[in-house]
Amino acid sequence: MAQSPEELELSALGVPHPSPHRDRIPMWKLVVPLYIPPLIWLARLCFSYAMISTACGKATESPARGMDAFHSPHWVVALIVNIVSILVILGIGLMALRLWKRGGGEHDHPRDLLLDVGEGRTSFMAHWGILVSFGFLLVTIFDTIPMAFVPVCGF
């Protein structure tokens, strides 16, 4: 692999690259945990809102049938989408955790010491991927739990 001008300059000065493990982990694997969980959460939120509002609208239109939102196929589909979203975000979070473990040891000092600017890029991005993934996992779980206990249509 050809070195960039910055890498040539660093090697000429005898300075090691600040992110020596940059070739171990592809950049797309570091970016996926940062962007995909929020997008999944947003898509799940919009889809669930559409499904639940449709279920509530149909439940209030035909009270003679005695159908509430819990027995609506729309509610079931929204619940399945929520569960699938939780599993996908969990998988992405575990991928970020594995990348963080693989990106460790970029330098001789322990991770809890303050790093210089740009030092340990793969570890830094994987760490943020863990935080973002598991943060949106918790939000998605907390959004899904009330679906089982709270009447969604207010009756």
GROMACS elastic network, one bead per residue, 0.5 to 0.9 nm:
[ bonds ]
;  ai    aj funct       b0    kb
    3     6     6  0.79288   500
    3     7     6  0.57524   500
    3     8     6  0.61875   500
    4     7     6  0.51776   500
    4     8     6  0.62643   500
    4     9     6  0.86638   500
    5     8     6  0.50446   500
    5     9     6  0.61589   500
    5    10     6  0.86336   500
    6     9     6  0.50889   500
    6    10     6  0.61874   500
    6    11     6  0.86137   500
    7    10     6  0.50392   500
    7    11     6  0.60720   500
    7    12     6  0.84594   500
    7    16     6  0.87773   500
    7    17     6  0.70522   500
    8    11     6  0.51609   500
    8    12     6  0.60277   500
    8    13     6  0.86256   500
    9    12     6  0.50591   500
    9    13     6  0.62914   500
    9    14     6  0.86759   500
    9    15     6  0.86467   500
   10    13     6  0.51798   500
   10    14     6  0.62350   500
   10    15     6  0.51032   500
   10    16     6  0.66319   500
   10    17     6  0.68910   500
   11    15     6  0.57447   500
   11    16     6  0.66202   500
   11    17     6  0.78978   500
   12    15     6  0.76387   500
   13    16     6  0.87991   500
   15    18     6  0.85676   500
   16    19     6  0.84440   500
   16    20     6  0.75823   500
   17    20     6  0.55489   500
   17   119     6  0.82118   500
   18   106     6  0.84901   500
   18   107     6  0.86157   500
   18   116     6  0.82969   500
   18   117     6  0.83392   500
   18   118     6  0.60167   500
   18   120     6  0.61828   500
   18   121     6  0.76486   500
   19    22     6  0.56557   500
   19   106     6  0.67706   500
   19   107     6  0.85708   500
   19   118     6  0.71897   500
   19   119     6  0.55872   500
   19   121     6  0.54879   500
   19   122     6  0.68886   500
   19   123     6  0.87582   500
   20    23     6  0.75214   500
   20    24     6  0.87080   500
   20   106     6  0.60089   500
   20   107     6  0.81070   500
   20   119     6  0.88090   500
   20   120     6  0.75640   500
   20   121     6  0.87714   500
   20   122     6  0.88190   500
   21    24     6  0.52684   500
   21    25     6  0.71278   500
   21   102     6  0.89533   500
   21   103     6  0.64253   500
   21   104     6  0.86357   500
   21   105     6  0.87715   500
   21   106     6  0.61389   500
   21   120     6  0.78901   500
   21   121     6  0.83221   500
   21   122     6  0.67245   500
   21   123     6  0.87159   500
   22    25     6  0.61142   500
   22    26     6  0.74292   500
   22    27     6  0.80363   500
   22   103     6  0.85480   500
   22   120     6  0.86675   500
   22   121     6  0.74419   500
   22   122     6  0.62296   500
   23    26     6  0.67126   500
   23    27     6  0.88490   500
   24   102     6  0.83116   500
   24   103     6  0.78025   500
   24   122     6  0.88854   500
   25    28     6  0.84883   500
   25    29     6  0.68816   500
   25    30     6  0.74503   500
   25    99     6  0.74103   500
   25   102     6  0.82676   500
   25   103     6  0.76537   500
   25   122     6  0.73546   500
   26    29     6  0.55899   500
   26    30     6  0.69441   500
   27    30     6  0.51430   500
   27    31     6  0.62859   500
   27    32     6  0.87874   500
   27   122     6  0.84045   500
   28    32     6  0.60567   500
   29    32     6  0.54541   500
   29    33     6  0.74371   500
   29    95     6  0.84375   500
   29    96     6  0.80637   500
   29    99     6  0.80951   500
   29   126     6  0.87734   500
   30    33     6  0.64600   500
   30    34     6  0.73810   500
   30    96     6  0.73233   500
   30    99     6  0.76693   500
   30   122     6  0.72421   500
   30   125     6  0.60661   500
   30   126     6  0.58382   500
   30   129     6  0.70674   500
   31    34     6  0.52543   500
   31    35     6  0.64749   500
   31    36     6  0.83535   500
   31   125     6  0.76587   500
   31   126     6  0.84426   500
   31   129     6  0.75660   500
   32    35     6  0.55356   500
   32    36     6  0.55175   500
   32    37     6  0.81003   500
   32    92     6  0.77098   500
   32    96     6  0.85889   500
   32   129     6  0.78260   500
   33    36     6  0.58747   500
   33    37     6  0.64218   500
   33    38     6  0.89359   500
   33    89     6  0.85095   500
   33    92     6  0.58989   500
   33    93     6  0.66007   500
   33    95     6  0.78931   500
   33    96     6  0.61843   500
   33   125     6  0.89964   500
   33   126     6  0.78418   500
   33   128     6  0.81487   500
   33   130     6  0.70549   500
   33   131     6  0.89521   500
   33   132     6  0.69615   500
   33   133     6  0.58945   500
   34    37     6  0.69794   500
   34    38     6  0.77595   500
   34   125     6  0.81823   500
   34   126     6  0.86220   500
   34   128     6  0.70309   500
   34   130     6  0.82625   500
   34   131     6  0.87058   500
   34   132     6  0.60496   500
   34   133     6  0.70624   500
   35    38     6  0.58829   500
   35    39     6  0.64562   500
   35    40     6  0.88731   500
   35   129     6  0.85710   500
   35   132     6  0.84354   500
   35   133     6  0.88607   500
   36    39     6  0.50621   500
   36    40     6  0.60183   500
   36    41     6  0.85207   500
   36    89     6  0.80914   500
   36    92     6  0.82402   500
   36   133     6  0.83811   500
   37    40     6  0.50318   500
   37    41     6  0.60541   500
   37    42     6  0.85604   500
   37    85     6  0.87035   500
   37    88     6  0.82620   500
   37    89     6  0.56189   500
   37    92     6  0.75726   500
   37    93     6  0.85507   500
   37   132     6  0.73180   500
   37   133     6  0.56777   500
   37   134     6  0.87110   500
   37   135     6  0.89973   500
   37   136     6  0.62572   500
   37   137     6  0.77447   500
   38    41     6  0.50175   500
   38    42     6  0.61234   500
   38    43     6  0.85866   500
   38   132     6  0.78839   500
   38   133     6  0.79406   500
   38   136     6  0.64792   500
   39    42     6  0.50934   500
   39    43     6  0.60863   500
   39    44     6  0.84204   500
   40    43     6  0.51482   500
   40    44     6  0.59305   500
   40    45     6  0.84162   500
   40    85     6  0.66233   500
   40    88     6  0.84843   500
   40    89     6  0.76479   500
   40   136     6  0.89849   500
   41    44     6  0.51003   500
   41    45     6  0.60334   500
   41    46     6  0.86784   500
   41    82     6  0.89369   500
   41    85     6  0.72991   500
   41    86     6  0.88815   500
   41    89     6  0.85790   500
   41   136     6  0.68632   500
   41   137     6  0.83874   500
   41   139     6  0.82657   500
   41   140     6  0.65905   500
   42    45     6  0.50675   500
   42    46     6  0.62546   500
   42    47     6  0.85404   500
   43    46     6  0.52482   500
   43    47     6  0.60299   500
   43    48     6  0.84496   500
   44    47     6  0.50952   500
   44    48     6  0.58656   500
   44    49     6  0.83638   500
   44    78     6  0.83154   500
   44    81     6  0.68103   500
   44    82     6  0.65156   500
   44    85     6  0.69851   500
   44   140     6  0.85893   500
   45    48     6  0.52209   500
   45    49     6  0.60695   500
   45    50     6  0.86121   500
   45    82     6  0.85582   500
   45   140     6  0.86944   500
   45   143     6  0.86449   500
   46    49     6  0.51809   500
   46    50     6  0.62542   500
   46    51     6  0.86916   500
   47    50     6  0.51574   500
   47    51     6  0.61672   500
   47    52     6  0.85922   500
   47    78     6  0.71994   500
   47    81     6  0.82175   500
   48    51     6  0.50548   500
   48    52     6  0.59149   500
   48    53     6  0.82883   500
   48    74     6  0.88008   500
   48    75     6  0.81727   500
   48    77     6  0.84357   500
   48    78     6  0.50436   500
   48    79     6  0.78913   500
   48    81     6  0.76904   500
   48    82     6  0.77240   500
   49    52     6  0.53063   500
   49    53     6  0.59208   500
   49    54     6  0.83872   500
   49    78     6  0.83746   500
   50    53     6  0.53375   500
   50    54     6  0.61177   500
   50    55     6  0.86181   500
   50    74     6  0.89008   500
   50    78     6  0.87934   500
   51    54     6  0.51764   500
   51    55     6  0.61639   500
   51    56     6  0.86614   500
   51    73     6  0.89828   500
   51    74     6  0.51629   500
   51    75     6  0.64129   500
   51    77     6  0.75577   500
   51    78     6  0.60431   500
   52    56     6  0.60492   500
   52    57     6  0.84442   500
   52    69     6  0.73343   500
   52    72     6  0.89862   500
   52    74     6  0.64275   500
   52    75     6  0.57875   500
   52    78     6  0.71318   500
   52   152     6  0.73047   500
   52   153     6  0.81157   500
   53    56     6  0.50932   500
   53    57     6  0.60228   500
   53    58     6  0.86014   500
   53    74     6  0.89018   500
   53   152     6  0.88263   500
   53   153     6  0.81011   500
   54    57     6  0.50882   500
   54    58     6  0.62315   500
   54    59     6  0.85476   500
   54    74     6  0.70887   500
   54    75     6  0.88774   500
   55    58     6  0.52642   500
   55    59     6  0.60761   500
   55    60     6  0.87130   500
   55    68     6  0.78987   500
   55    69     6  0.53567   500
   55    70     6  0.85567   500
   55    71     6  0.89850   500
   55    72     6  0.60066   500
   55    73     6  0.77759   500
   55    74     6  0.55314   500
   55    75     6  0.64331   500
   55   153     6  0.83417   500
   56    60     6  0.61889   500
   56    61     6  0.85437   500
   56    68     6  0.73084   500
   56    69     6  0.56419   500
   56    72     6  0.86553   500
   56   152     6  0.74625   500
   56   153     6  0.53390   500
   56   154     6  0.88800   500
   57    60     6  0.53969   500
   57    61     6  0.62082   500
   57    62     6  0.89775   500
   57    69     6  0.89242   500
   57   153     6  0.85141   500
   58    61     6  0.50721   500
   58    62     6  0.65043   500
   58    63     6  0.88664   500
   58    67     6  0.83778   500
   58    68     6  0.85636   500
   58    69     6  0.83263   500
   58    72     6  0.86482   500
   59    62     6  0.57405   500
   59    63     6  0.63667   500
   59    65     6  0.85258   500
   59    66     6  0.78186   500
   59    67     6  0.55039   500
   59    68     6  0.52286   500
   59    69     6  0.62237   500
   59    72     6  0.80188   500
   59   153     6  0.82745   500
   60    63     6  0.57842   500
   60    67     6  0.83811   500
   60    68     6  0.79767   500
   60   153     6  0.85427   500
   61    64     6  0.88416   500
   62    65     6  0.59171   500
   62    66     6  0.74291   500
   62    67     6  0.74296   500
   63    66     6  0.51599   500
   63    67     6  0.66016   500
   63    68     6  0.83078   500
   64    67     6  0.79826   500
   67    70     6  0.81250   500
   67    71     6  0.64801   500
   67    72     6  0.71718   500
   68    71     6  0.58364   500
   68    72     6  0.66860   500
   68   151     6  0.88511   500
   68   152     6  0.89046   500
   68   153     6  0.78053   500
   68   155     6  0.83629   500
   69    72     6  0.50028   500
   69    73     6  0.83303   500
   69    74     6  0.77834   500
   69    75     6  0.60957   500
   69    76     6  0.89892   500
   69   151     6  0.78435   500
   69   152     6  0.66432   500
   69   153     6  0.66248   500
   70    73     6  0.82901   500
   70    74     6  0.87804   500
   70    75     6  0.60299   500
   70    76     6  0.75029   500
   70   147     6  0.87516   500
   70   148     6  0.84536   500
   70   151     6  0.78356   500
   70   152     6  0.78303   500
   71    74     6  0.84905   500
   71    75     6  0.71381   500
   71    76     6  0.75948   500
   72    75     6  0.53498   500
   72    76     6  0.66367   500
   72    77     6  0.88342   500
   73    76     6  0.50044   500
   73    77     6  0.61099   500
   73    78     6  0.85531   500
   74    77     6  0.51472   500
   74    78     6  0.61773   500
   74    79     6  0.86281   500
   75    78     6  0.50509   500
   75    79     6  0.61546   500
   75    80     6  0.86406   500
   75   147     6  0.86875   500
   76    79     6  0.50538   500
   76    80     6  0.61857   500
   76    81     6  0.86058   500
   77    80     6  0.50763   500
   77    81     6  0.61496   500
   77    82     6  0.86018   500
   78    81     6  0.50708   500
   78    82     6  0.61842   500
   78    83     6  0.87107   500
   79    82     6  0.50432   500
   79    83     6  0.62558   500
   79    84     6  0.86427   500
   79   144     6  0.73848   500
   79   147     6  0.75076   500
   79   148     6  0.88157   500
   80    83     6  0.51139   500
   80    84     6  0.61162   500
   80    85     6  0.84696   500
   81    84     6  0.51287   500
   81    85     6  0.60229   500
   81    86     6  0.85968   500
   82    85     6  0.50441   500
   82    86     6  0.62273   500
   82    87     6  0.87584   500
   82   140     6  0.73696   500
   82   141     6  0.82023   500
   82   143     6  0.84979   500
   82   144     6  0.63291   500
   83    86     6  0.50746   500
   83    87     6  0.63381   500
   83    88     6  0.87236   500
   83   140     6  0.89201   500
   83   141     6  0.84854   500
   83   144     6  0.78305   500
   84    87     6  0.51127   500
   84    88     6  0.61589   500
   84    89     6  0.85731   500
   85    88     6  0.51545   500
   85    89     6  0.60480   500
   85    90     6  0.83806   500
   85   137     6  0.85305   500
   85   140     6  0.76968   500
   86    89     6  0.52880   500
   86    90     6  0.60147   500
   86    91     6  0.86013   500
   86   136     6  0.89465   500
   86   137     6  0.61313   500
   86   138     6  0.87223   500
   86   140     6  0.64370   500
   86   141     6  0.67811   500
   86   144     6  0.89820   500
   87    90     6  0.50244   500
   87    91     6  0.61600   500
   87    92     6  0.86911   500
   87   137     6  0.87109   500
   88    91     6  0.50701   500
   88    92     6  0.62768   500
   88    93     6  0.86064   500
   89    92     6  0.50601   500
   89    93     6  0.60932   500
   89    94     6  0.86150   500
   89   133     6  0.62644   500
   89   134     6  0.76297   500
   89   136     6  0.75440   500
   89   137     6  0.59274   500
   89   140     6  0.88907   500
   90    93     6  0.50006   500
   90    94     6  0.61846   500
   90    95     6  0.85741   500
   90   133     6  0.72686   500
   90   134     6  0.71393   500
   90   137     6  0.64762   500
   91    94     6  0.51208   500
   91    95     6  0.61881   500
   91    96     6  0.86866   500
   92    96     6  0.62497   500
   92    97     6  0.86574   500
   92   129     6  0.86425   500
   92   130     6  0.85347   500
   92   133     6  0.67005   500
   92   134     6  0.89077   500
   93    96     6  0.50294   500
   93    97     6  0.62298   500
   93    98     6  0.86722   500
   93   129     6  0.71055   500
   93   130     6  0.54912   500
   93   131     6  0.82340   500
   93   132     6  0.81235   500
   93   134     6  0.59336   500
   93   137     6  0.82563   500
   94    98     6  0.61770   500
   94    99     6  0.85801   500
   94   130     6  0.77352   500
   94   133     6  0.86141   500
   94   134     6  0.89042   500
   95    98     6  0.50973   500
   95    99     6  0.62012   500
   95   100     6  0.86090   500
   95   130     6  0.84847   500
   96   100     6  0.60817   500
   96   101     6  0.86497   500
   96   125     6  0.89033   500
   96   126     6  0.54823   500
   96   127     6  0.73518   500
   96   128     6  0.85463   500
   96   129     6  0.55989   500
   96   130     6  0.53277   500
   96   133     6  0.79174   500
   97   100     6  0.50389   500
   97   101     6  0.63183   500
   97   102     6  0.86437   500
   97   126     6  0.70101   500
   97   127     6  0.74821   500
   97   129     6  0.79869   500
   97   130     6  0.59019   500
   98   101     6  0.51721   500
   98   102     6  0.61952   500
   98   103     6  0.85912   500
   98   126     6  0.85571   500
   99   103     6  0.59579   500
   99   104     6  0.86092   500
   99   122     6  0.81474   500
   99   123     6  0.77911   500
   99   126     6  0.59544   500
   99   127     6  0.86223   500
  100   103     6  0.50572   500
  100   104     6  0.63048   500
  100   122     6  0.74703   500
  100   123     6  0.53853   500
  100   124     6  0.80127   500
  100   125     6  0.81389   500
  100   127     6  0.59793   500
  100   129     6  0.86629   500
  100   130     6  0.80890   500
  101   104     6  0.53331   500
  101   105     6  0.87250   500
  101   123     6  0.79825   500
  101   126     6  0.86214   500
  102   105     6  0.82698   500
  102   123     6  0.82745   500
  103   106     6  0.66161   500
  103   120     6  0.81204   500
  103   121     6  0.88046   500
  103   122     6  0.57480   500
  103   123     6  0.50138   500
  103   124     6  0.87865   500
  103   126     6  0.77594   500
  104   107     6  0.81344   500
  104   111     6  0.78482   500
  104   120     6  0.83915   500
  104   122     6  0.83577   500
  104   123     6  0.60872   500
  105   108     6  0.65745   500
  105   109     6  0.79222   500
  105   110     6  0.77813   500
  105   111     6  0.80354   500
  105   120     6  0.88420   500
  105   123     6  0.87660   500
  106   109     6  0.86837   500
  106   119     6  0.85587   500
  106   120     6  0.61627   500
  106   122     6  0.85915   500
  106   123     6  0.79370   500
  107   110     6  0.78193   500
  107   111     6  0.86560   500
  107   119     6  0.85707   500
  107   120     6  0.75986   500
  109   112     6  0.84194   500
  109   113     6  0.70399   500
  110   113     6  0.59978   500
  111   114     6  0.77713   500
  111   115     6  0.81283   500
  111   123     6  0.89547   500
  112   115     6  0.85796   500
  115   118     6  0.79849   500
  115   119     6  0.58547   500
  115   120     6  0.75115   500
  116   119     6  0.53134   500
  116   120     6  0.85296   500
  117   120     6  0.87605   500
  118   121     6  0.59484   500
  119   122     6  0.88579   500
  119   123     6  0.89588   500
  119   124     6  0.84440   500
  120   123     6  0.54080   500
  120   124     6  0.60642   500
  120   125     6  0.86545   500
  121   124     6  0.50319   500
  121   125     6  0.60451   500
  121   126     6  0.84174   500
  122   125     6  0.53131   500
  122   126     6  0.60198   500
  122   127     6  0.84315   500
  123   126     6  0.51595   500
  123   127     6  0.59910   500
  123   128     6  0.86680   500
  124   127     6  0.51149   500
  124   128     6  0.63640   500
  124   129     6  0.85965   500
  125   128     6  0.51481   500
  125   129     6  0.60718   500
  125   130     6  0.86954   500
  126   130     6  0.62815   500
  126   131     6  0.87550   500
  127   130     6  0.51606   500
  127   131     6  0.64584   500
  127   132     6  0.87727   500
  128   132     6  0.60372   500
  128   133     6  0.83491   500
  129   132     6  0.52093   500
  129   133     6  0.58781   500
  129   134     6  0.83880   500
  130   133     6  0.52294   500
  130   134     6  0.59734   500
  130   135     6  0.81489   500
  131   134     6  0.54936   500
  131   135     6  0.57820   500
  131   136     6  0.85073   500
  132   135     6  0.50804   500
  132   136     6  0.61516   500
  132   137     6  0.84227   500
  133   136     6  0.53928   500
  133   137     6  0.60537   500
  133   138     6  0.87476   500
  134   138     6  0.61600   500
  134   139     6  0.85908   500
  135   138     6  0.52855   500
  135   139     6  0.63974   500
  135   140     6  0.87185   500
  136   140     6  0.59986   500
  136   141     6  0.84653   500
  137   140     6  0.51471   500
  137   141     6  0.61550   500
  137   142     6  0.85796   500
  138   141     6  0.50619   500
  138   142     6  0.60614   500
  138   143     6  0.84872   500
  139   142     6  0.50891   500
  139   143     6  0.61010   500
  139   144     6  0.86228   500
  140   144     6  0.61428   500
  140   145     6  0.87522   500
  141   144     6  0.50499   500
  141   145     6  0.61589   500
  142   145     6  0.54844   500
  142   146     6  0.73144   500
  143   146     6  0.64672   500
  143   147     6  0.75991   500
  144   147     6  0.54880   500
  144   148     6  0.76212   500
  145   148     6  0.59125   500
  145   149     6  0.72291   500
  145   150     6  0.88108   500
  146   149     6  0.51553   500
  146   150     6  0.53266   500
  146   151     6  0.84762   500
  146   152     6  0.86147   500
  147   150     6  0.59120   500
  147   151     6  0.75160   500
  147   152     6  0.69089   500
  148   151     6  0.81401   500
  149   152     6  0.87900   500
  150   153     6  0.88652   500
  150   154     6  0.83915   500
  151   154     6  0.56054   500
  151   155     6  0.64660   500
  152   155     6  0.78489   500
